[in-house]
Amino acid sequence: MSHLASVPLLAVALLIAAQSPALAAAVKAAKCAQCRDTGRLPCAIHDRASARYQAFCSACPEPACCKGVGWKPCPRCADEATRKRFDAAAALYAKEREGSGFYPYGADFLRTASEHFRFKAAAAPHKECHEYHAAAERAFALFAKVFGEQAVDELKWDEKGHFLILASREQYHKFLDWYYEQHPNANANEKDFLREGSGVRMISDRLQVLIGDPAYGARGERDSLLHRIAHAAGHLAIENHKVHGHTPDWLDEGWAARSEIEALREPQVYCVEYSSPGVGERKPKDWRQIVREAIRAKKAPPLEKLFEMKVGDMHAVEWATALSLVTWLLEQGQPSFVRVVDAIKDGQASKAAVEAALGKDLAAIERAWQRWALFH
């Protein structure tokens, strides 16, 4: 490059250099050094992102740092709405320490709570109580990531999702007897069916009851309970999104399993009848292989049929297909997935919602999903 050609470039460089400190100062001045303009300061002890995360537990001393909320309003730039939100959350935690505001069963149970969930537990020692809400919150993080903060707020989680962890099937039966006494208008025909199960969701989809194993304390049993908590947290979130809308079972089960993966890396929970010998005779963690084998054997349920299935008619193959489809839909882009779910919740049929969101007919969508499923 000639000397004459370099002069204009040098002038531009000098001009940028001269302006850079001013620009940097402007950028720096535009941000709060304490909270980076979020209005919130994370608590080193109670923030979920912290390795030291400790949410509220009734057996823990009252936290003096952030009142158990997980963050504090930035003293420099938090607005009035942020301060009110903190005060409301802190007040809720205070009620929980007093024992009020919880689901009215098991007054002597261990109480534990996180940002979006409450627990009453008769089946675990105190040292494991924090694992409950950690599993639930990690599962719930998928909902927050996909649907956004506004959708989280619209869940009205000031009431929170409730978990009741019972120590035995006998205790579960006592709970069902108590529940039907307290709710005389509940469907009594379901009671005998529920007694044979290992848990139930009730009270407008906001309460999940789970049975802990009498041998609780063994690592395998604790892992199993954590998986069921994570799975149930997914159910509670998707069922309470746009609560006026119906959640078809393929979406409910697929989302709950995907939430379990988000929290604990793999699914372990079938909410369906296990498959008879043949295709699908595998554990939930082998869901990808279940789907591949079903597709190759031409035994995968057609999506149009899957969309109409009730959970009582689903087996391992249908469950794995639902999880695979939800996973594939998420990979098509979160906005597309949200459009599918919102349309379904607003009353549109699953087939029409999926076709509208992806801009293809269901046959083309099914072929694309199957091609993906065979190699993922």
Secondary structure, DSSP 8 states (H G I E B T S, - for coil): --HHHHHHHHHHHHHHHHHHHHHHHHHHHTS-TTTTTSSEEE-TTT-TTSTT----BTTS---SSSTTSSEEE-TTT--HHHHHHHHHHHHHHHHHHHT-SS-SS-TTSEEEE-SSEEEEESSS-GGGHHHHHHHHHHHHHHHHHHHHHHHHHHTTTTS-EEEEEESSHHHHHHHHHHHHHH-TTS-GGGHHHHHTSSEEEETTTTEEEEE--TTTTSHHHHHHHHHHHHHHHHHHHHHHTTTTS---HHHHHHHHHHHHHHHHSS-----S----SSTT-S-GGGHHHHHHHHHHTT-S--HHHHHH--GGG--HHHHHHHHHHHHHHHHT-HHHHHHHHHHHHTT--HHHHHHHHHTS-HHHHHHHHHHHHTT-
